[in-house]
Amino acid sequence: MERWWGRRYSRPALAQLYGDDLNRNALVATVERGKAHEQSAAIVALGEHHQTQGTMAVARQVLNPYPLVRSYALRALRSLTGRDCPIDLDRSDAEITGALGRCFPGTVWTSPPVSDGAARQAARPRSSDEPDED
């Protein structure tokens, strides 16, 4: 961007947005560190352009606290891997984690951090027959 627009950008600000390695793929960094709307756009772009270096970052977002991000991630994951990973996004995080484990054996799955402080359970709708966890 500096070359295109002839403007300098603060290295600390860029590191906060994209991490310390500014040579890495900005879309993958956005999937890992961005806000939900930024993550969604980056996930879609990675999937549509078959940028397989982002596969694991996208797969982790199947556990994102925001249902829309989860949906985009699952769709992109199918595009990136060329296979269907049968995951019911309406299931619990534990069940989704189990399904991810079956699709990607040997990988440890954890929920991605919520970058804007939103409460995880508040973001996930529950069915009427699902007990409250409070």
N, C-alpha and C positions, 0 to 999 in steps of 0.2 A: 504494500500500500504506500509505503514511503516513496518507492520508485515511481509508482503511477501518479501520485498526487503531489509529490515534492514536499511532503510534510513529515516532520519527525514526530514519533510517538513515544511516550514515556515507557521505558523498559519495565519499571516496577508495575505500572498499570497493566501492561500487556502480560506480564508474568502472573498477575492476579487473575486475569481472564483466562489465559491459556496454559498456565504452568510455566515452569522454569525453562523448558526446552522450546524455544520459539521456532525451531526448525521442524517440529513435528506437524502432522496434519491438523489444521485448524478445525476441521469438522469433527474429528475424533476428540480433540480437546474440548470442543463445545458440548459434545454429547456427555463427556465426563464431568464438566465443570459448569456448564451453563444453566440458565434458568429454564423452566419447563418449556416456554414458547421457543427459546433458542434451541433447546435439545430436540424438540419436535422437528424443526426445520432441518437441522443437521442430520437427524436420523433418516428423514425422507430423502435428502440429497445423497447420503451414503448408499441407501438401498437402491435408489433409481439409477445411480451411476456405477453400481456393483463395486464399490470401493471396499474390498474385502479386508483391508487392514483395520477397518472399524468394526469387524464382526463381533468381537468379544465386548467392546464398549456398548454396542447396540444391544447385545444379548443381556447385559446387566440391567439395561433400562426396562426390560420386561418386568422387573420388580419395582419400577418407579412408583412413587406414591400417587401420581396423577394417572387416572385411567386412560386419558387420551394419549399420553406419552407411551404407556404400555402398549396400546393398540398399534401405534406407529412403529414401535420397536419390533413387535411380533411380525408385522407385515414386512418390514425391512429385513428382518432376520431370515425370513423365507426367501427373499430375493438374494441376499448375500450368500446363503448356503446352498441354494438350489434344492432345498428339501423342506418338507413340512415338519415342523416340530409341534406336535399336538399339545397345545397349552390352552387351558380354559382360563382366561384372564379374570373370570368372576370367582375363581376359587381363592382359597387363602394363600398367603405368601408362602407358607410351608409347602402347600401342594404345587404351587407354581415353581418353587425351588426344586422340588422333586422332579417335575417334568423337565426343567432345564438340565438337571443332572442326567436324566436319561438321554437327552439330546446331545449333551456335551459331557460325556463321562470323564471323571478325573478333575473337573473344574470345581472350585469352591465358589459358591454363590452367596453373595450378601446383597442386601438392599443398597442401592446407591444413596449417597447423602442427599438430603433435601436442601437445596442451596438458598431458598428464601425463608426458611424457618417454618413452613407450613406443617401443621400436625399431620402425621402419617395416616392415622385412622380417620381423621376428618375428611381426607381426600378420597377415601375409598368407600363407595356406597356398599351397604350390606343388604342382603335379602331379608325379608321379614321373618324368615325362620332361622336366621343366624343369631346366636346369642350375643348379647352385649359383652364386651371384654372388660368393662369397668368394674 
